[in-house]
Amino acid sequence: MVFSVLLAWIIPTGERHNAELDLKGWTVCLGIAVSLGGGLWGTGKYLGKRSSRPDTMRRREAMALVGSGWFVCGLMASLPYCLCEPHETLPNALFEAVSGLTTTGATIFSNLESLPKSILMWRSVTQWVGGMGILAMFVVVLSGMTSSSKTLIGAESSLANSDISSLRQTMRQLWALYVVLTLVCGTGLYFLGLTPFQAINYSLTAVSTGGFGTESDSVGSIFTVWSKSWLIIFMIIGAISFPFYLVLMRGRFNDLGKRFEEVWWFLAMIGFFCMVMLLQKLGGGSDVAAIDLVFNIVSIGTCTGYVSDDYDHWSRLGVGIMLFLMMIGGCSGSTSGGLKVSRIILWFRFMAAGLARSFRPQAVSPVKLNGRQVPDEAQSQLFLVLTLFGFFGITGTMAFQMFDPGHSLMGAVSGIISCLGNIGPAFEEMGPTESVHDISSSSKILFVCLMILGRLEYVALLVIFVPKLWKRY
């Protein structure tokens, strides 16, 4: 919060944005956050001294911290929207805060230019922190605690599948890389014509694949072909597994092909769909500019959610491609959302191995990913995640249509998928040119739960509601 206020105070915005700074409201927000945080810290210290238990965190406590911590941080992040201008209701403020922290990018605001620059900066900062993981930053990077740290990071940032020898050191290196990429992105945007305020905001939300911006039309009016191309590069960078860059910087080029198979499949998928839409344009099937076709495909494929053209009016092929990309997402260990490309690869390979065993039951067909054999328990975990995605996709759609019966089926389905995949814009009433301000408070709370579910990939949140975990651990 302090960081957002300082940036909003120091950086000039230009004539497009409200420069008002509500210091009174921000002081109240800071007071509440510091009081709650200080109270919890003091209580923990007091109870810790009186307890005879070892000062370690067990796995179930780590899982409980991941699940509950995101709701608590979401409530704290909603305070500026309630207590500062524009003084939104709690459901609206909570939706915007969680949409930021989960890097979903859906918004309740339809006129961003009227918002104070401190609120615009707060929106971008929440996405930047949420991109790498709020618990990864505060629990692992800034503290000396190492117990159960892999549980925390694995549940929050999909890094459990990466080969991490020293987790805490690796996370610090990843955060340093994250900061450098953000600075490079912002510097490039500034030299390509954006104001300092716009450049900082868009760099924070591009590298985090979040999608919040400072303009109501996203990147439609202020971005040129060159600045859109610059954003495309950094959206792709943000959606690639970050350990990939550490291996690249260490010069282990021979490891890139076999250890990061998912990255190459992801790049091939994005390139293929861009080529398909460009070929359709050459054939007269689309009148959208080539840069906008590529930009929107990359934006949705990386789960960023920027919009440079209303893809809701694209051809049926284009709409189908965008819906498919919403579900897939980027790479594991990245800031991107969705099911992750690695799971789709494993899904196909498990199916192929299952078909082979149907007519050769004695054959041993090990499934490999990144040059390594995948353990058997990974198969059950994979199908658990895919099943939960389908379950909450169906039940979420039914609940949304019950709360808001006036919405179309396409709008409801795509909106639920967008929340579960942390995408942002969807189709029709939930489309790229719409906001969610007018949906009911019940639907907003539903979307909040789905966004956190998708961000934590279901298991880390749902497991704390299983009574057997607490009784038998």
Secondary structure by P-SEA (a helix, b strand, c coil): caaaaaaaaccccccccccccaaaaaaaaaaaaaaaaaaaaaaaaaaaaaccccccccaaaaaaaaaaaaaaaaaaaaaaaaaccccccaaaaaaaaaaaaaccccccccccccccaaaaaaaaaaaaaacccccccccccccccccaaaaaaaacccccccccccaaaaaaaaaaaaaaaaaaaaaaaaaacccaaaaaaaaaaaaaccccccccccccccccaaaaaaaaaaaaaaaccaaaaaaaaaccccccccccaaaaaaaaaaaaaaaaaaaaaaaccccccaaaaaaaaaaaaacccccccccccccaaaaaaaaaaaacccccccccccccaaaaaaaaaaaaaaaaacccccbbbbbbcccccccaaaaaaaaaaaaaaaaaaaaaaaaaaaacccccaaaaaaaaaaaaacccccccccccccccccccaaaaaaaaaaaaaaaaccccccccccccccccc
